[in-house]
Amino acid sequence: MEQDNEYRKLLEAALFMSSNALGIKELGEITGISSPGIVSRLMKELNEDYVKRDSSIELVEIDGKYMLGLKAPYAKRLSSMATVPDISRGSLRILAYISRNNGVLQSSVVKYFGSGTYDHVKELSEKGFLEYRKQGRSKKLIVTGKFKEYFNA
């Protein structure tokens, strides 16, 4: 029982220090817990601890990976403290539009924002915030897990 408490603290510390979401396997390697089942159980218990404490921090799961994040009301009030990504202003505008209309065709985005969209989409896909799939003569633009992690979306 005491060892489980120490492992939960270690998992929490790993999530706090990581700039990326971490999967069960990664968390096990970092903490030295060899059983994925034990890591999963401890992550569930850690989440229950946050819920029980009514903390402003929450354990967020995105595509099977975990990260610590602020609950929505606190994130909104403190968003000015967050670091700004190294993305151009135009690309951020386009990324916001695509995130609201996930799965939108690039041709529609170009009609809305103009031909500069191509450069912005290239920048965003190179930085890992967007992926695309060919759809006819256009591309279907989709935000990635990295986008969800970075912007806590």
Protein Blocks (a to p, Z undefined) as FASTA:
>chain_A
ZZmmmmmmmmmmmmmmpmbdcdfklmmmmnopablklmmmmmmmmmmmmmmnopabdcdd
eehiacddddfklmmmmmmmpccddddfklmmmmmmmmmmgoiafklmmmmnojklmmmm
mmmmmnopaccddehjbccddddfklmmmnoZZ
